[in-house]
Amino acid sequence: MPIPKPNKGESQSDFVSRCIPDLYPEYNDEQQSAAICIKTYEESKMNMSSVDRVALKISGINLLAGLDDACWEGYEAIGLKDDGSPNCVPIKDK
């Protein structure tokens, strides 16, 4: 399911309240859904494309701080999927 996008002038709390029910069936976790919705809202305010966000992360400029909060325990975000959602992968012991 695609992640909803904030409407022009929509507050963060209104967007997150609208977004969570759309994501909950896919992620089956309210905290995970909320984290994705909040990050989506914040990124929409940055007005950047997914390609720009990935390019910044690759170039070593981490403007996506907090992306790890979008993943459940035992997983970390490694980049973004094509739809802009975090790519959560299991954390491996180093």
C-alpha angles and dihedrals in degrees: 000000000000118000112251118246124226117257119237108277094008114143120236093246092050092048095047091048089053096040102050096065089052093053100036096082091055099042097027089208124098095205092050091047091048092050091052092047093049092048091048090052093048092048091050088058089053087057094215130141120237088250090057092048092050091046091053092050092048092049089057098254104123105200087151095074109155095036089118088064087068092069128076123247114295093025134089133199114251105184126306134294120240090266091056096253119130118270099231115197131174115271110245122211111253 
